[in-house]
Amino acid sequence: MENKTDLRTKIKKIRTGLDPNQSGKIIIEKILSHPVFVNSQNIMLYYPLRYEINLLPLMNYKKNFYFPKVNKDQLLVCPACDKFEKSSFNVYEPCSVPVSPDVIDLVIVPALAVDKENYRLGYGGGFYDRFLALYPKVTSITPIFKQFIFDVLPREKFDIPVTYVISD
């Protein structure tokens, strides 16, 4: 089995040849009809990187949306706002003031890949794993292109599986 670093490099390269728009529309429709989304009021999204599924259209629905902001080794939960700034990780983060993570019903977690037990291969910081470990009652969804669902991925003792995986 390939290690996480090699898999990340390989998957990022494959993603550059994909058009996330068509598959993204299918995934958005599936999220919108998923009971967890329907029944959640406070949802944490991520701001999409290039070649990631853009879930920002979900914000057109009457929910409260939040975005993560990295502070040292933790994710802060910040309300959606009109202004985002690029972080040191090259990710757009909201300029709003953080709130208690306890408000979150659902967190949508980015990934490069997932396996059949819902463990994900992230970008290597462990931020979402730490967040999910601290808030185990929060439901989580990872949207992913079906070609990035593996039978098994390498994992560490601190890796936390997401609750649901939604693909095209």
C-alpha positions as a Python dict, from the first residue, in 0.01 Angstrom:
ca = {
    (1, 'M'): (0, 0, 0),
    (2, 'E'): (125, 347, -85),
    (3, 'N'): (197, 586, 198),
    (4, 'K'): (-15, 897, 258),
    (5, 'T'): (238, 1138, 109),
    (6, 'D'): (270, 945, -217),
    (7, 'L'): (-107, 903, -242),
    (8, 'R'): (-162, 1276, -190),
    (9, 'T'): (79, 1359, -472),
    (10, 'K'): (-77, 1103, -706),
    (11, 'I'): (-436, 1210, -637),
    (12, 'K'): (-360, 1581, -670),
    (13, 'K'): (-207, 1513, -1010),
    (14, 'I'): (-511, 1312, -1125),
    (15, 'R'): (-748, 1584, -1003),
    (16, 'T'): (-588, 1845, -1227),
    (17, 'G'): (-733, 1659, -1525),
    (18, 'L'): (-1090, 1656, -1391),
    (19, 'D'): (-1372, 1902, -1432),
    (20, 'P'): (-1533, 1921, -1088),
    (21, 'N'): (-1839, 2111, -1214),
    (22, 'Q'): (-2050, 1828, -1357),
    (23, 'S'): (-1978, 1579, -1081),
    (24, 'G'): (-2007, 1861, -829),
    (25, 'K'): (-2365, 1931, -937),
    (26, 'I'): (-2456, 1566, -882),
    (27, 'I'): (-2293, 1567, -538),
    (28, 'I'): (-2468, 1892, -441),
    (29, 'E'): (-2806, 1743, -537),
    (30, 'K'): (-2731, 1436, -325),
    (31, 'I'): (-2629, 1650, -27),
    (32, 'L'): (-2942, 1865, -60),
    (33, 'S'): (-3164, 1558, -44),
    (34, 'H'): (-2969, 1383, 233),
    (35, 'P'): (-3173, 1372, 558),
    (36, 'V'): (-2876, 1496, 761),
    (37, 'F'): (-2850, 1813, 552),
    (38, 'V'): (-3226, 1861, 546),
    (39, 'N'): (-3244, 1833, 927),
    (40, 'S'): (-2935, 2040, 1004),
    (41, 'Q'): (-2952, 2411, 1068),
    (42, 'N'): (-2588, 2500, 1141),
    (43, 'I'): (-2347, 2368, 880),
    (44, 'M'): (-1973, 2410, 848),
    (45, 'L'): (-1853, 2414, 488),
    (46, 'Y'): (-1504, 2453, 347),
    (47, 'Y'): (-1397, 2709, 89),
    (48, 'P'): (-1299, 2506, -218),
    (49, 'L'): (-945, 2481, -342),
    (50, 'R'): (-874, 2453, -711),
    (51, 'Y'): (-997, 2113, -838),
    (52, 'E'): (-1215, 2059, -529),
    (53, 'I'): (-1589, 2022, -538),
    (54, 'N'): (-1741, 2368, -497),
    (55, 'L'): (-2017, 2340, -238),
    (56, 'L'): (-2071, 2715, -202),
    (57, 'P'): (-2406, 2688, -390),
    (58, 'L'): (-2540, 2513, -77),
    (59, 'M'): (-2537, 2856, 84),
    (60, 'N'): (-2843, 2948, -124),
    (61, 'Y'): (-3052, 2741, 116),
    (62, 'K'): (-3199, 2868, 441),
    (63, 'K'): (-2937, 2738, 679),
    (64, 'N'): (-2668, 2899, 892),
    (65, 'F'): (-2327, 2844, 738),
    (66, 'Y'): (-1986, 2850, 899),
    (67, 'F'): (-1631, 2807, 773),
    (68, 'P'): (-1317, 2681, 942),
    (69, 'K'): (-1025, 2901, 1034),
    (70, 'V'): (-697, 2746, 1146),
    (71, 'N'): (-547, 2869, 1472),
    (72, 'K'): (-228, 2684, 1558),
    (73, 'D'): (-338, 2317, 1556),
    (74, 'Q'): (-715, 2362, 1582),
    (75, 'L'): (-1007, 2456, 1362),
    (76, 'L'): (-1210, 2753, 1473),
    (77, 'V'): (-1572, 2782, 1362),
    (78, 'C'): (-1652, 3118, 1201),
    (79, 'P'): (-1985, 3240, 1062),
    (80, 'A'): (-2007, 3288, 687),
    (81, 'C'): (-1931, 3644, 584),
    (82, 'D'): (-1859, 3853, 278),
    (83, 'K'): (-1483, 3869, 326),
    (84, 'F'): (-1232, 3583, 309),
    (85, 'E'): (-855, 3606, 330),
    (86, 'K'): (-591, 3360, 214),
    (87, 'S'): (-424, 3185, 508),
    (88, 'S'): (-67, 3066, 543),
    (89, 'F'): (-198, 2728, 418),
    (90, 'N'): (-313, 2897, 94),
    (91, 'V'): (-678, 2839, 192),
    (92, 'Y'): (-945, 3106, 207),
    (93, 'E'): (-1069, 3167, 560),
    (94, 'P'): (-1354, 3391, 681),
    (95, 'C'): (-1277, 3724, 845),
    (96, 'S'): (-1558, 3679, 1098),
    (97, 'V'): (-1517, 3622, 1471),
    (98, 'P'): (-1516, 3255, 1582),
    (99, 'V'): (-1813, 3109, 1770),
    (100, 'S'): (-1850, 2800, 1986),
    (101, 'P'): (-1819, 2478, 1781),
    (102, 'D'): (-2113, 2345, 1983),
    (103, 'V'): (-2351, 2521, 1744),
    (104, 'I'): (-2253, 2295, 1453),
    (105, 'D'): (-2496, 2018, 1349),
    (106, 'L'): (-2310, 1909, 1038),
    (107, 'V'): (-1954, 1954, 915),
    (108, 'I'): (-1870, 1896, 551),
    (109, 'V'): (-1514, 1770, 543),
    (110, 'P'): (-1285, 1795, 239),
    (111, 'A'): (-1072, 1500, 133),
    (112, 'L'): (-843, 1382, -140),
    (113, 'A'): (-973, 1027, -103),
    (114, 'V'): (-1184, 808, 124),
    (115, 'D'): (-1206, 437, 183),
    (116, 'K'): (-1499, 203, 227),
    (117, 'E'): (-1492, 248, 605),
    (118, 'N'): (-1524, 629, 564),
    (119, 'Y'): (-1165, 707, 662),
    (120, 'R'): (-1036, 996, 460),
    (121, 'L'): (-706, 1106, 321),
    (122, 'G'): (-686, 1477, 390),
    (123, 'Y'): (-418, 1731, 314),
    (124, 'G'): (-193, 1629, 600),
    (125, 'G'): (-261, 1874, 884),
    (126, 'G'): (-496, 1658, 1091),
    (127, 'F'): (-719, 1959, 1165),
    (128, 'Y'): (-1049, 1788, 1084),
    (129, 'D'): (-948, 1467, 1267),
    (130, 'R'): (-879, 1672, 1582),
    (131, 'F'): (-1206, 1861, 1538),
    (132, 'L'): (-1409, 1541, 1493),
    (133, 'A'): (-1236, 1382, 1792),
    (134, 'L'): (-1330, 1682, 2011),
    (135, 'Y'): (-1691, 1691, 1884),
    (136, 'P'): (-1791, 1327, 1828),
    (137, 'K'): (-2165, 1406, 1822),
    (138, 'V'): (-2128, 1628, 1515),
    (139, 'T'): (-2233, 1451, 1197),
    (140, 'S'): (-1984, 1471, 912),
    (141, 'I'): (-2007, 1430, 535),
    (142, 'T'): (-1725, 1407, 286),
    (143, 'P'): (-1809, 1481, -77),
    (144, 'I'): (-1577, 1294, -313),
    (145, 'F'): (-1543, 1193, -676),
    (146, 'K'): (-1615, 820, -706),
    (147, 'Q'): (-1273, 746, -857),
    (148, 'F'): (-1117, 852, -525),
    (149, 'I'): (-1301, 595, -316),
    (150, 'F'): (-1055, 318, -227),
    (151, 'D'): (-1107, -17, -59),
    (152, 'V'): (-864, 82, 214),
    (153, 'L'): (-637, 379, 281),
    (154, 'P'): (-336, 403, 508),
    (155, 'R'): (-442, 535, 847),
    (156, 'E'): (-298, 645, 1175),
    (157, 'K'): (-437, 590, 1525),
    (158, 'F'): (-562, 951, 1535),
    (159, 'D'): (-760, 931, 1206),
    (160, 'I'): (-1135, 968, 1253),
    (161, 'P'): (-1384, 837, 994),
    (162, 'V'): (-1658, 1066, 866),
    (163, 'T'): (-2021, 970, 919),
    (164, 'Y'): (-2119, 973, 549),
    (165, 'V'): (-1948, 981, 211),
    (166, 'I'): (-2136, 1128, -85),
    (167, 'S'): (-2007, 1076, -438),
    (168, 'D'): (-2116, 1128, -796),
}
